């Protein structure tokens, strides 16, 4: 009997795929990346055509050994990592590291983990797409070179440990420049005039729209009073009533960016949390007697394309479940953006049938899984439903040379809105009014009252996570698979802070942005980064050689590096502020402001002869949390290496709370958070906020990033003399670099 081996990335997929393929197939997992650039050095031979040095990490050696043993006995090896550039590169690494016989290696890919998709993939294998591999290699090497060459410059100017990722730094620039716009914004006064009317017991409002045929623009109270005075005691004349029925078509199925945005708006999910939960839905969950089944298609995609088979199944589902008015004559197709790679379908349910509806699966999914699955299900099914019909009414009322306008709308037929409506950011328009009364044209209508109101123009809104993802996508910065990590890195490096769901650049973030854009303006700008994404796409299509792309970039980049190195001392001085305080220890120099991991501090420039230093940081920070005992604001109190929340009304109120790390407790059934605690000897550790009911505890700082290998909810931060700082999964012990790339 023939022996077949299928190699996937995640162990979660093994059981599902194995059940579909039967006993003739063995399914094993690489547990993520099987090889990568080394953690502690550049790992790229720039002088030799950017030849990368790929190494197998220590935690993967056992996996490699087991895979080699199985490969030796297999007649055919099917490489089945994820269907994207990174998955293609992983397949290539597996074939290389395992030294597989090219004759028995076959690459397969599938967009959903269903029996049909898996068996079709096995029946239609292909060779590894080396152009895809090279596109991924080019991106990885480009990010490594930028990170390893520029980050040490930041260390010398500010302090060690800072990061200068190629794409993350452009995202930081976007956030900082929005903050600049807000700070430079000068509000302008304007006034509006509203007529409050009533007809047939229905109240409605009409806004002053124009004067003498020109759009009304009242800049101050005097102008508003003049208008009010001119129409005082006069009736409004119903000049024109316009009624229209508008058809509103449904949204296309989700792509990665729109899923992240809608999940952020509806459920306040971070981009990384959305992707973690989507990964679980894609890889498969236990559905009782049905076994472990994948519930959605691949979640990293920029295409709204849907297979004909899925469209037909969706149409049949709508035809069966909803009245005739909701049906389409034929399935609705959506056009994909020209910028999209269009490598995969949109994100949709893998099984479109009543027994796979969110209601049917509710008992098998946890709260987050159910929310995201319902969102994906409803958006896809809605995309194959009839348009909504909306009756809109516009009433123009005149008095002298002034026109007031009232608008309203009512849903005549809900169509796709029956099951899905996209959420909007709070800064969006407020929409039209409700249903207006049935007025008669060419009649008079005395207003109940007319009032004026003062307003001020508002600055542009700070980016929420949804708005930032939308902006990155619009500008062509990064790719669907990178958005979550870009945002996570900016927060982890303390370059930005999230306050009331909006991103604020920190002082450190501003400083890093100024240095990078000042010294590497042509690299850390939007147009160059977007252009580089397009050039990487041409590597995938085979139009551009990846080595030539890197050479072209590095020829300019290396000259800039040399230039910065030449004036590094001056650059460091430019970023140190001298104070008028004399050093109290040596009494020879004025103290200067410097930076460290713990923030700004005062230091003597006579170091190392004089080692005087003192902190400039407050021993507390304000927080958004309110004391649950007295209602006063809570403060983040710092004590040595630790911190906690204390009431600002101390000593009247002595309420204190442990400081949350923002990481949910991973224990099943627990709804607590992992918080900072301090032992009797002052050592920091981390435990569940529900203690003593939940005794989950860690000595290492948790990081709100899921393990790519086993899917565990969070990683922990580790430090060693040999490896430096790195992340590790507390469950499977997989290790991840923290200092370069995106």
C-alpha atoms as one frame of an Amber mdcrd trajectory, in Angstrom:
protein
   0.000   0.000   0.000   1.271   3.467  -0.911   2.389   5.654   1.972   1.514
   9.336   1.785   2.682  12.100   4.108   0.920  15.470   4.326   2.842  18.265
   6.074   0.930  21.290   7.377   1.936  24.202   9.622  -0.397  23.846  12.579
  -1.075  20.691  14.613  -4.710  21.809  14.921  -5.249  20.943  11.254  -3.789
  17.432  11.467  -6.779  15.673  12.977  -9.322  17.297  10.635  -7.319  16.672
   7.456  -6.390  13.145   8.546 -10.054  12.258   9.016 -10.873  13.470   5.500
  -7.992  11.581   3.836  -8.149   8.242   5.633  -5.546   5.682   6.756  -3.429
   5.896   3.609  -2.268   9.346   4.696  -0.201  10.483   7.655  -0.610  14.171
   8.561   2.137  15.960  10.506   2.803  19.611  11.435   5.933  21.756  11.213
   4.674  23.767  14.212   5.096  27.021  12.300   8.303  28.088  10.594  10.811
  25.257  10.314  13.728  27.554   9.418  14.400  31.278   9.491  17.174  33.860
   9.649  19.217  33.632  12.857  18.020  35.623  15.870  21.344  37.075  17.056
  22.948  38.247  13.828  22.093  39.748  10.450  22.158  36.381   8.666  22.356
  37.961   5.195  25.526  37.980   3.046  25.014  41.361   1.400  28.212  41.119
  -0.640  27.204  37.744  -2.064  23.861  38.567  -3.721  22.086  38.909  -0.361
  22.435  35.175   0.294  20.385  34.376   3.419  21.605  32.103   6.193  18.654
  29.977   7.228  18.893  28.049  10.479  16.688  25.550  12.266  15.976  26.825
  15.761  16.714  24.589  18.709  13.024  24.099  19.547  12.370  22.741  16.013
  15.129  20.115  15.913  12.910  17.435  17.412  10.157  18.261  14.889  12.660
  18.079  12.017  13.958  14.721  13.227  10.443  13.246  13.391   9.568  14.601
   9.958  12.766  13.186   8.425  11.966   9.749   9.813   8.485   9.850   8.298
   9.682  11.258   4.950  12.129   8.351   4.593   9.206   5.881   4.535   6.793
   7.944   2.430   6.195   7.371  -1.278   4.727  10.853  -1.734   5.138  13.978
   0.408   2.405  16.610   0.089   3.496  20.034   1.360   0.383  21.882   2.550
   1.310  25.064   4.456  -1.021  28.060   4.168  -1.887  29.296   0.655   0.117
  32.537   0.676   3.693  33.737   0.129   4.745  32.831   3.632   3.194  29.374
   3.315   5.002  28.877  -0.001   8.296  29.800   1.666   7.607  27.354   4.508
   6.970  24.561   1.971  10.283  25.415   0.284  12.123  25.369   3.622  10.584
  21.999   4.511  11.728  20.453   1.231  15.208  21.930   1.689  15.711  21.052
   5.362  14.272  17.536   5.046  16.315  16.955   1.856  13.310  15.432   0.164
  13.622  13.612  -3.154  12.225  16.141  -5.702  10.406  13.298  -7.461   8.142
  12.608  -4.509   7.552  16.210  -3.352   4.210  17.775  -4.291   2.852  21.170
  -3.225  -0.862  21.421  -2.506  -3.014  24.291  -1.292  -6.603  24.740  -0.229
  -8.676  27.760   0.702 -10.869  25.924   3.201 -10.458  22.837   5.358 -13.347
  20.795   3.976 -13.379  17.276   2.521 -13.934  18.499  -1.035 -11.208  21.131
  -0.815  -8.670  18.679   0.656  -9.353  15.854  -1.806  -9.332  18.305  -4.750
  -5.958  19.616  -3.578  -4.521  16.092  -3.350  -5.804  15.357  -6.864  -4.312
  18.565  -8.295  -0.807  19.003  -6.843   1.760  21.393  -8.300   5.409  22.256
  -7.856   6.632  24.848  -5.381   6.230  28.329  -6.872   9.766  29.702  -6.609
   8.619  33.202  -7.591   6.351  33.278  -4.546   9.208  32.002  -2.423  11.529
  34.691  -3.743   8.945  37.415  -3.109   8.746  36.270   0.518  12.543  36.006
   0.755  12.927  39.524  -0.601  10.460  40.920   1.951  12.077  39.037   4.842
  15.604  40.088   3.881  14.551  43.673   3.223  12.938  43.899   6.656  15.937
  42.232   8.308  18.464  44.566   6.641  16.478  47.695   7.553  15.878  46.495
  11.112  19.470  45.411  11.773  21.136  48.392  10.117  18.981  51.240  11.429
  17.926  50.012  14.881  21.516  50.172  16.280  21.673  53.819  15.183  18.612
  54.501  17.327  20.309  52.694  20.191  23.316  55.004  19.988  21.222  58.156
  19.746  18.595  57.228  22.371  18.949  53.828  24.046  19.390  50.129  23.286
  16.373  48.025  22.362  14.519  50.422  20.062  13.142  49.117  16.781  13.059
  50.611  13.270  10.912  48.214  11.262  10.501  49.124   7.603   6.689  49.250
   7.576   5.944  49.825  11.269   7.929  53.090  11.161   5.783  54.400   8.300
   2.656  53.507  10.296   4.162  55.418  13.246   4.770  58.376  10.932   1.107
  58.325   9.849  -0.054  58.431  13.503   2.419  61.218  14.407   1.477  63.337
  11.396  -2.207  63.041  12.278  -1.307  64.270  15.772   0.574  67.189  14.190
  -2.567  68.092  12.231  -4.632  68.011  15.418  -2.166  70.179  17.349  -1.926
  72.709  14.516  -5.690  72.843  14.031  -7.355  76.188  14.760 -11.101  75.780
  15.288 -13.365  78.135  13.352 -16.699  79.356  14.628 -19.881  78.837  12.633
 -23.601  78.991  13.334 -26.595  76.988  12.190 -30.277  77.901  12.219 -32.951
  75.271  12.806 -36.676  75.612  12.300 -38.765  73.370  14.567 -42.029  72.525
  12.788 -45.062  70.332  13.234 -47.744  69.023  10.854 -50.456  66.479  11.469
 -49.094  65.869  15.015 -45.644  64.986  13.638 -42.678  67.118  14.712 -39.707
  67.601  12.413 -36.755  69.945  11.895 -35.507  71.899   8.892 -32.020  73.397
   8.638 -31.182  76.700   6.950 -29.639  75.511   3.683 -29.090  78.559   1.476
 -29.530  82.327   1.211 -30.123  83.896  -2.210 -29.308  80.528  -3.791 -25.889
  80.298  -2.131 -24.997  77.829   0.611 -25.646  79.354   4.025 -22.417  80.218
   5.866 -22.888  82.065   9.145 -19.556  82.841  10.791 -20.654  84.550  14.002
 -23.559  85.327  16.310 -24.225  88.698  14.694 -24.855  87.085  11.288 -27.099
  84.459  12.891 -29.107  87.114  14.751 -29.547  89.087  11.538 -31.097  86.055
   9.819 -33.361  85.326  12.787 -34.492  88.931  12.926 -35.328  88.965   9.182
 -37.706  85.981   9.442 -39.148  86.564  12.915 -42.911  85.942  12.962 -43.041
  84.749   9.357 -44.366  81.426   8.065 -42.426  78.975   5.959 -43.663  78.214
   2.448 -43.625  74.550   1.361 -41.908  75.134  -1.970 -40.965  71.636  -3.136
 -41.267  68.028  -1.964 -39.030  65.402  -3.548 -39.548  61.698  -2.917 -37.239
  59.008  -4.239 -36.793  55.314  -3.693 -33.121  54.357  -3.482 -31.727  50.859
  -3.840 -28.887  49.970  -1.519 -26.763  46.975  -2.456 -25.039  44.751   0.120
 -21.363  44.874   0.979 -18.960  42.347  -0.537 -17.812  39.444   1.674 -14.994
  40.214   4.093 -11.337  40.532   3.198  -8.717  40.640   5.961  -8.766  44.407
   6.426 -12.559  44.808   6.427 -12.941  41.912   8.876 -10.448  43.554  11.236
 -12.230  46.892  10.925 -15.762  45.601  11.523 -14.685  43.363  14.419 -12.957
  46.380  15.983 -16.060  48.560  15.628 -18.634  45.958  16.672 -16.758  44.011
  19.354 -13.679  46.144  20.101 -11.449  43.277  19.002  -7.849  44.230  18.319
  -6.533  43.262  14.880  -4.344  40.575  16.459  -7.278  39.132  18.419  -9.433
  39.054  15.280  -6.735  37.126  13.418  -6.176  34.729  16.312  -9.888  33.850
  16.535 -10.190  33.638  12.731  -7.231  31.226  12.693  -9.089  28.990  15.145
 -12.212  29.037  12.969 -10.156  28.248   9.860  -8.109  25.402  11.363 -11.110
  23.673  12.849 -13.109  23.310  16.055 -14.740  20.315  17.670 -18.432  20.138
  16.751 -19.503  17.179  18.849 -20.362  14.109  16.760 -19.318  15.906  13.570
 -15.731  15.925  14.831 -13.205  18.729  14.293 -14.222  20.843  11.300 -12.866
  24.012   9.705 -15.572  26.676   9.663 -14.261  29.491   7.454 -12.032  29.927
   4.417  -8.474  31.256   4.642  -8.493  34.542   6.545  -5.515  36.327   4.953
  -6.833  37.640   1.660  -7.339  40.882  -0.249  -9.850  39.497  -2.753 -13.660
  39.586  -2.681 -13.856  36.768  -5.230 -16.130  33.821  -4.362 -16.153  30.403
  -6.035 -19.160  29.586  -8.184 -19.947  26.565  -6.013 -20.079  28.678  -2.831
 -22.216  31.318  -4.552 -24.707  28.673  -5.627 -24.860  27.174  -2.125 -25.459
  30.643  -0.656 -28.261  31.315  -3.136 -29.917  27.995  -2.288 -29.631  28.783
   1.454 -31.271  32.211   1.016 -33.991  30.760  -1.233 -34.833  28.142   1.385
 -34.655  30.307   4.522 -36.065  33.690   3.447 -39.233  34.820   1.571 -39.148
  35.305  -2.203 -38.637  39.063  -1.934 -35.122  38.436  -0.543 -34.039  36.140
  -3.404 -31.733  36.960  -6.304 -32.298  35.697  -9.849 -28.626  34.770 -10.054
 -25.705  34.937  -7.589 -24.082  38.363  -7.105 -20.398  38.727  -8.031 -18.131
  41.484  -6.707 -15.212  43.128  -8.465 -11.780  42.872  -6.804  -9.461  45.888
  -6.596  -6.700  46.102  -9.196  -4.183  46.348  -6.324  -5.293  43.020  -4.840
  -3.139  39.926  -5.313  -6.383  37.941  -5.718  -4.634  34.754  -4.608  -7.565
  33.468  -2.531 -11.296  33.780  -2.129 -12.883  36.259   0.239 -13.446  35.191
   3.850 -16.655  33.165   4.010 -18.189  30.172   5.814 -16.669  26.900   4.635
 -20.012  25.082   4.992 -23.152  26.914   3.877 -26.065  24.981   5.300 -28.555
  25.326   8.118 -26.723  22.925  10.448 -23.615  25.139  10.186 -25.404  28.421
  10.908 -24.218  30.400  13.965 -27.399  29.422  15.821 -26.750  25.730  15.186
 -23.107  25.936  16.317 -23.587  28.236  19.301 -23.107  25.480  21.880 -19.739
  24.455  20.385 -18.070  27.875  20.146 -16.782  30.177  22.845 -18.063  33.765
  22.985 -15.350  35.295  20.781 -15.504  32.494  18.208 -19.285  32.812  17.981
 -19.121  36.600  17.537 -16.601  36.440  14.721 -18.213  33.440  13.004 -21.610
  35.166  13.128 -20.083  38.309  11.634 -18.481  36.361   8.757 -21.612  34.257
   8.186 -24.028  37.212   8.149 -21.878  39.362   5.875 -21.491  36.550   3.339
 -25.150  35.493   3.330 -26.227  39.159   3.140 -24.023  39.604   0.064 -26.357
  37.168  -1.757 -29.623  38.800  -0.708 -31.784  41.374  -2.481 -30.940  45.077
  -2.169 -32.643  47.185   0.480 -35.117  49.806  -0.719 -35.112  53.121   1.097
 -37.696  55.865   0.610 -36.046  59.249   1.012 -37.892  62.547   1.233 -36.554
  66.081   0.814 -38.722  69.077   1.720 -37.657  72.606   0.732 -39.304  75.387
   2.728 -38.718  79.045   1.903 -39.148  82.343   3.655 -38.109  85.460   1.765
 -34.772  84.645   0.101 -33.897  81.850   2.535 -34.325  78.118   1.975 -34.730
  75.620   4.805 -34.419  71.908   4.063 -35.696  68.849   5.900 -34.578  65.358
   4.940 -35.814  62.015   6.098 -35.810  58.401   5.115 -37.553  55.178   5.921
 -36.712  51.619   4.967 -39.398  50.394   2.570 -37.844  46.915   2.306 -34.930
  45.805   4.478 -33.416  43.292   2.018 -29.893  42.326   3.084 -30.179  44.710
   6.072 -32.355  42.049   7.666 -29.209  40.253   8.813 -26.244  42.586   8.374
 -25.274  46.263   8.555 -21.671  47.450   8.648 -20.695  49.473  11.718 -19.319
  52.976  11.287 -16.749  54.935  13.274 -18.257  57.551  15.558 -16.708  60.286
  13.429 -18.828  59.340  10.425 -21.969  61.152   9.335 -25.050  60.870  11.484
 -27.300  59.935   8.572 -30.704  61.349   7.646 -33.682  61.972   9.823 -36.669
  59.715  10.227 -40.006  59.695   8.446 -41.353  63.176   7.553 -45.041  64.188
   7.615 -47.110  64.294   4.403 -46.976  68.016   3.672 -48.678  69.659   0.678
 -46.681  71.764  -1.763 -47.403  75.498  -2.151 -48.866  75.832   1.343 -47.766
  77.874   4.356 -46.436  76.333   7.565 -45.875  78.471  10.660 -42.824  77.172
  12.588 -43.180  76.325  16.271 -39.812  78.015  16.864 -36.578  78.940  15.111
 -33.266  78.833  16.953 -29.590  79.433  16.239 -26.723  77.309  17.558 -23.012
  77.974  17.812 -20.520  75.353  16.574 -16.791  75.044  16.016 -15.043  73.068
  13.333 -13.339  69.933  14.631  -9.815  68.669  13.943  -9.333  65.385  12.055
  -9.997  62.357  14.228  -7.167  60.327  15.723  -6.894  56.829  14.340  -8.834
  54.028  15.930  -7.524  50.555  15.139 -10.186  50.179  12.433  -9.344  53.565
  10.888  -5.621  52.824  10.953  -6.078  49.481   9.184  -8.280  51.233   6.634
  -5.654  53.937   6.070  -2.798  51.434   5.724  -4.817  49.508   3.154  -5.815
  52.672   1.275  -2.180  53.872   1.081  -0.836  50.432   0.109   1.269  50.104
   3.265   1.874  46.468   4.243  -0.309  43.531   3.281  -3.360  41.886   4.936
  -1.207  39.474   6.926   0.924  42.294   8.404  -1.606  44.826   9.739  -2.120
  43.153  13.114   1.610  42.760  13.745   2.372  46.356  12.699  -0.093  47.699
  15.275   1.060  45.248  17.946   4.719  46.201  17.473   3.999  49.935  17.790
   2.222  49.314  21.102   4.824  46.870  22.415   7.646  49.343  21.686   5.668
  52.050  23.529   5.714  54.263  20.442   1.935  54.695  20.673  -0.711  54.392
  23.348  -4.374  53.530  22.964  -6.639  55.897  24.889 -10.424  55.752  24.487
  -9.839  53.443  21.503  -7.689  56.046  19.710  -3.947  55.989  19.032  -1.767
  58.704  20.548   1.955  58.846  19.738   4.102  58.845  22.870   6.957  61.291
  23.339   9.309  58.416  22.577   7.337  57.589  19.424   7.633  61.193  18.262
  11.366  61.197  18.928  11.920  57.949  16.986   9.791  59.204  14.095  11.731
  62.490  13.904  15.090  60.706  13.799  14.002  58.177  11.170  12.250  60.617
   8.860  14.997  63.186   9.330  17.821  60.821   8.398  15.999  58.347   6.098
  13.220  60.424   4.569  13.230  58.563   1.249  12.803  55.160   2.978  10.315
  55.935   5.712   7.730  57.644   3.563   4.360  56.469   2.327   4.989  56.547
  -1.418   8.273  54.621  -1.244   6.810  51.951   1.064   3.712  51.516  -1.128
   5.919  51.336  -4.238   8.073  48.668  -2.585   4.949  46.556  -1.929   4.131
  46.757  -5.641   7.700  45.804  -6.589   7.521  42.783  -4.286   4.345  41.805
  -6.143   6.286  41.891  -9.431   8.810  39.460  -7.953   5.937  37.044  -7.341
   4.779  37.353 -10.945   8.331  36.752 -12.193   8.691  40.214 -13.759  11.523
  41.335 -11.451  14.479  39.398 -10.028  14.490  39.508  -6.244  18.256  39.941
  -5.932  18.219  42.881  -8.367  15.412  44.470  -6.352  17.489  44.222  -3.157
  20.627  45.511  -4.879  18.736  48.508  -6.219  17.440  49.326  -2.730  20.738
  48.774  -0.940  22.857  50.912  -3.293  21.048  54.024  -2.037  20.442  52.762
   1.482  24.119  52.033   2.201  25.140  55.576   1.260  22.589  56.972   3.707
  23.871  54.670   6.439  27.424  55.919   5.869  26.236  59.525   5.977  24.417
  59.022   9.278  27.420  57.240  10.802  29.611  60.238   9.958  27.526  62.677
  11.992  26.245  60.271  14.660  27.885  62.246  17.489  26.160  65.440  16.350
  22.867  63.584  15.986  23.145  62.283  19.533  23.822  65.788  20.874  20.866
  67.154  18.910  18.616  64.724  20.782  19.982  65.614  24.213  18.567  68.714
  25.873  20.845  70.675  28.203  19.214  72.100  31.338  20.250  75.060  33.493
  20.760  72.824  36.534  24.322  72.310  37.674  25.269  68.735  38.488  24.991
  68.534  42.299  27.737  65.913  42.473  30.657  67.181  40.372  29.433  70.814
  40.101  31.229  71.109  36.748  28.514  70.484  34.123  24.887  71.372  33.558
  22.705  68.278  33.618  21.317  66.971  30.319  18.059  65.121  29.556  18.638
  61.597  28.249  16.463  58.583  27.445  16.335  55.027  28.795  13.906  52.112
  28.809  12.241  53.698  31.854  11.747  57.070  30.178  13.623  60.367  30.429
  16.173  61.102  33.144  18.696  63.771  34.088  22.356  62.803  33.792  25.723
  64.456  34.089  27.493  64.817  30.701  30.742  64.179  32.562  29.965  60.438
  32.604  31.837  58.124  33.301  33.883  60.418  35.586  30.648  61.601  37.174
  27.794  59.103  37.338  25.099  61.342  38.769  21.570  60.678  37.425  17.993
  61.211  38.553  14.626  60.209  37.107  12.351  62.739  35.424   9.399  60.388
  35.330   6.433  60.810  37.676   5.891  58.080  40.211   2.364  57.823  38.845
   0.396  58.192  35.612  -3.237  59.101  35.115  -5.560  56.310  33.953  -9.087
  56.056  32.522 -10.223  53.691  35.269 -12.648  54.939  37.933 -12.450  53.896
  41.595 -15.291  51.489  42.313 -15.448  52.662  45.946 -15.589  56.466  45.721
 -15.863  57.262  41.981 -12.578  59.211  41.788 -10.067  58.644  38.947  -7.506
  55.886  39.551  -3.775  56.441  39.037  -1.064  54.048  37.887   1.351  54.056
  40.817   4.954  53.008  40.116   6.993  51.295  42.810  10.403  50.059  41.711
   9.893  47.529  38.927   6.204  47.105  39.714   3.037  49.171  39.433  -0.564
  49.122  40.603  -3.730  51.228  40.427  -4.380  53.515  43.379  -7.226  55.940
  44.053  -6.349  59.615  43.417  -8.490  60.461  46.478  -5.886  58.898  48.790
  -5.682  58.982  51.810  -9.441  59.570  52.105  -9.954  56.511  49.890  -7.292
  53.787  50.084  -8.641  51.557  47.310  -5.931  49.831  45.231  -6.049  47.304
  42.372  -3.508  45.146  40.615  -2.344  46.461  37.226  -3.735  44.510  34.264
  -1.367  43.368  31.503  -4.251  43.360  29.011  -3.867  39.584  28.546  -7.014
  37.475  29.211  -6.525  34.513  31.544  -6.137  31.387  29.351  -7.721  29.010
  31.878 -10.903  27.485  30.465 -14.067  29.103  31.804 -12.210  31.975  33.481
 -13.119  35.562  32.525 -10.293  37.205  34.470  -7.238  39.096  33.244  -3.571
  38.426  33.955  -2.384  41.176  36.334   0.954  42.260  37.787   1.649  41.206
  41.352   4.580  41.533  43.705   5.973  38.831  45.996   6.929  39.487  49.608
  10.511  40.029  48.494   9.459  42.540  45.837   9.797  40.258  42.822   7.260
  40.840  40.054   5.066  37.938  38.976   1.775  37.654  37.064  -1.432  35.991
  38.149  -5.149  35.866  37.406  -7.296  38.743  38.689  -9.842  36.131  39.867
  -7.420  34.686  42.471  -8.039  32.688  44.679 -10.819  31.203  42.482  -8.294
  30.909  39.621  -4.660  30.177  40.457  -3.090  30.751  37.024   0.388  32.229
  37.602   3.505  33.213  35.595   6.936  34.523  36.546   7.539  35.895  33.037
   5.744  38.939  31.622   2.867  37.853  29.346   2.639  39.278  25.826  -0.775
  39.639  24.128   0.320  37.739  21.022  -0.887  34.234  20.153   1.606  31.453
  19.506   1.931  30.845  15.754   2.937  27.260  16.462   0.285  25.829  18.776
  -2.261  28.657  18.958  -1.901  29.244  22.738  -3.500  32.553  23.722  -0.341
  34.438  24.746   3.458  34.383  24.813   5.852  35.409  27.590   8.898  37.646
  27.476  12.207  35.918  28.227  15.749  37.219  28.697  19.077  35.414  28.606
  22.717  36.452  28.172  23.061  34.259  25.095  19.781  35.136  23.325  18.928
  38.566  24.720  15.205  39.377  24.839  12.843  37.007  23.043   9.281  35.690
  23.232   8.389  32.125  24.154   5.171  30.137  24.191   4.563  28.862  27.770
   2.805  25.803  26.331   4.916  24.453  23.442   8.106  26.485  24.214   8.358
  27.857  20.645  10.577  30.964  20.543  10.171  34.174  18.544  12.445  37.143
  17.867  11.209  40.554  19.081  13.627  43.079  17.616  13.459  43.168  13.827
  11.054  43.028  10.922   7.423  43.862  11.207
